[in-house]
Amino acid sequence: MSGAIPLERVVSDYLSHLTVERGLSQNTLTSYRRDLRRYTTYLTSVGVGAIGDVAESHVSGFLAALRSGGDGQPALLASSAARAVVAARGLHRFAVREGMAEIDPAAAVRPPTPPRRLPRALPLDDVIAMLDAAGFDGTPKAVRDRALLEFLYGTGARIGEAVALDVDDIDPDRGTVVLHGKGGKDRVVPVGSYARAALEAYLVRGRPVFTAARGRGTGGPAAGPSALFLNMRGGRLSRQSAWTILRETADRAGVRAAVGPHTLRHSFATHLLDGGADVRVVQELLGHASVTTTQVYTLVTVDRLREVYATAHPRARAGAVPPVVTG
């Protein structure tokens, strides 16, 4: 009977499906694997070992256990619990579709809704200060760092997309770049003049120095001849190293606002919308599958509009004295 199939087999088949057919990134697969391991551990603890034996009460109990903690495990935030429940729901949908189970016990269990966090964008002056600080001394490393940050702000690329680039992904004649996004989806994005100039300087004065270091056999991750952003040993720059460059540059520039790995991406989107760009154009540039994801940036710009209105309009400020209306 299909319902007697062990949970471990269904999980293994589902992860293979996500890898081969859905083409999810390695980081996403790692998250799914961790959440499904947590799910199967919980089911085993309550005596469930086969996919067909899972009931809706088990899925609800799993969610409750995530939120309350226990057994030496800390309680999860709503966002982390939601991600784990989404993984469990996907597993059961897959099992039904593949004939491994007859019913979907997770269909009615809704993941908790995490509080909406607005993306943190930097003011333009802070962004410019960071870009200037990145190339402050003109060394090959500084030229590379300036090119990386100009590229991140000029294209809205994720850090992972930037470090995955090869030289041939840049089309200098058209002024575009092919970004390799989540789920194996590529998109073509224009590269602004400042970013193009910074990249050209890096390709002439920075990258050849790092390539030569690789030729001297200094070691490091293999990059081949094609990787765009290289580390000091000639290997492909890692995401962690790129994030370190961003953080250290913000410190050098005296930026006091909190800076995260996607700060320049958030600033790119917010500044475009502030400048009048259509939200669907920004959606395409960011590589969002749904415009709903992009619309969170419109909340930021509305807050900015409200701030300007409250500051500039004479009848918007607190304490304004209304006129006395007489008969």
Helices and strands as residue ranges (DSSP letters): G 2-4, H 7-20, H 26-45, G 51-53, H 56-68, H 78-97, H 124-134, H 140-155, H 159-163, G 167-169, E 170-171, E 176-180, G 182-184, E 186-190, H 193-205, H 207-215, H 239-253, H 263-274, H 279-286, H 291-294, H 296-312
